Amino acid sequence: QVQLVESGGGLVQAGGSLRLSCAASGSIFSINVMGWYRQAPGKQRELVASITSGGRINYADSVKGRFTISRDNTANMVYLQTNSLKPEDTAVYYCNINQLGRGTFWGQGTQVTVSS
């Protein structure tokens, strides 16, 4: 089992920034993909960004150039720096770890609200 705990969400004005953090603990294998997903009210959960243990990164088109994902493999942390936030970025943001056949786990989510 892996436990994921997100932090850093909150209320911010359009154009502002937030830094989301996710701490992973438990049975973590060295080869994995960590990512951030989000779910807005009435919408499906969608991938925001992901990063492999080797550092390969993928972003949703809607956040390219504004969001930056990073990770610290030693500390089992993944981060999402969100800049130039827009009201449409409002959602619950979830941390995810995919251990490639050894289980996929989710955090409890952190709310990000962007006011116009």
N, C-alpha and C positions, 0 to 999 in steps of 0.2 A: 504493500500500500504506500501511496505517496500523498502527503498533505500539502496543499497549496494555500497560502494566505496572501491576499492582495491588500494593498494600502495605497493611499495617495489620491483617491478620488475626491470630488468636492464640487462646489459651485464656482464658476468662473465666468467672466464676461467674454463675449466674442472677441477674438484676437488674443486672448490670454493663453497661458500655458499651465500644464500640470505634469508632474512626473509620477507615474504609477510604478509601484514595486510589487514583486511577487517573490515570496520566500518559499522554497520547496524543502521538504524534509521527508524522511522515511527511506524506503528502498529505491534509491535513484540509481539507474544504470548510466554508465558514462556516455552511451550512445543514445541520444534522444533529440526530440524537437520540442522546443518550448515556444509558446505563442500567446498572443492576446486576441480574444474574440470580443465582440460586443453584440448586445441585443437591445434594440429600441422597442418601446411599447408597440405591440401589434405587428412586429416584424420578426423575421427569422434571425437566429444568431448567425453572425458572419465573421469571417476571419479578418482581422485588422493587420496583423503582422506575425511572422514566425521567424525563428532563428534556430538552426541546427547546432548541435554540440561542436561541430566543426566551423561554425561561423557563417554558414550560408543563410542569407536573409531574403525574405519575400514580404512584399507589402501589397495591401489592397490599393487599387488605383486611386481610390478616394482620399487616401492619406499620404500618398507619395509626396515627398518634399516638405511635409509638415510634421510627420511623426518619425521617431527613431527608436528602433528596438535594439537592446543590447543585453548581454548576459555576463555573469561572473560564474564560471564553472566551479571555481574553488568554493565559493560561498553558496552555490545552488540558488542563485538569484537571477531573475529576469526583470528588465526595466522597459518602460515605454515612456519616452519623452514626447509629449504632445504639445505642439506649438501652433499658433495661428488657429486656435480652435473656433469652430463654427457651431451654430445652434444644431445643425444636423449631426454633429458628433455626440449629442446627448444620448446616453445609453448606459446600461450596466456593462461594465468591462470585466471579462473573465480571463483568468490565467489558465493555461492548459499545458500539460506535458504529455507527449506521446512517446512511449518507450518502445515503439516499433516492435509490437508483438508481445511485449511484456506489460501491457496495460496503458490505458489513457485515463488521465485524472483531471478534475476541474477544481478550481477554487470557488469560493462562495460568491464572488463578484464584488465590485466596488462601483458606486454610482458616480457618473460624470454628468454634470448638468451645465450646459453652456447657455447663458442668457444673451438675448440680442440687444 
